[in-house]
Amino acid sequence: MVKPFSRNRLAPRSAIFPALAVLWLFTPTSTAAQNDLRLEDRVLAVVNEDPVFDSDVERAIALGVVAQETDAEGQPTETDEVFRRRVLERVIEQRLRFHAVESFGFELLPEEEVEAEVAKLQARFGGPEEFQARLKSVGLTDASLRQLLARQLKVLTYIEERLGPRIFVRREEVQTYYQDVLVPELTAAGSEVPPLDEVRESVRQVLREQRLNEEIEKWTRDLRAQADVQLFLEPPASLPPAVSSRS
């Protein structure tokens, strides 16, 4: 039996754009939020004088923003140490992008754009009550959340305005992807294969997102090369035991 074609197969496979619900976790916290940090919170990295705390990594892990690699049976294939380092690198990369956008400067975003992203996040976590509980668990308030979302919308605006114009997908590239990738995938899955004309624009969007992600990765590498990034991965050594002085 041939399965009907699902356009979800042509959803953009971007590490950046579907993830507004993810990226806000990787930006610097507000001053008020930093003041609430536990005294024992440890600095794991400093990005251009901007500290990245252990709680930033914990927040990302708690909300499942970076998935731990697993095998077919769901067992982790990387150690906790490797996983945490990978999450830290994601936090650092996003911090670098945020700094670049801050120096560029943007006008205030329309409030409705921020509210639309808040609504998406609430839906992701099951509703307003569940979402408020999750925010509280990671030390965020409504105000700090909206601030972070506004910053991330600025990042996406910057990417579209500065990197987007570099991307052009040729008609023959769309046809090649359709013939060499999409048709074999759908055939192997026993799904209906739609005519190229029906999915041409969707394929073009997939290819554009792939190219744009490549540009974002290159941009981020350039930012990292020019930045002052210091890592403090080793935990602080324990103090030696107190020794009473003898008179």
Beta strands, then each sheet from edge to edge (+ up, - down):
strand 1: 43-47
strand 2: 50-53
strand 3: 229-231
sheet 1: 2+ 1- 3+
end
